[in-house]
Amino acid sequence: MPIIINLDVMLAKRKVKSKDLAASIGITEQNLSLLKQGKIKGFRLATLEAICAYLDCQPGDILEYQAPIQSAD
């Protein structure tokens, strides 16, 4: 997947537990875990806004685009 989710990195930088973030922004720990693992197809911008507000960061600190590697034929 070309979109990399660096939420676990931001949590570590801010020394915040997933459990605390999930409780603060109103989602389950399981859904937060799926988000951190990149096993979701999408999420609400309101959720991203809440994460950024809680962690005092920008969306670009959490989301990263990585172009797919193209094979040389």
Buried (B, 14 or more C-beta within 10 A) or exposed (E): EEEEBBBBBBBEEEEBEBEEBBEBBEBEBEEBBBBBEEEEEEBEEEBBEBBBEBBEBEEEBBEEEEEEEEEEE
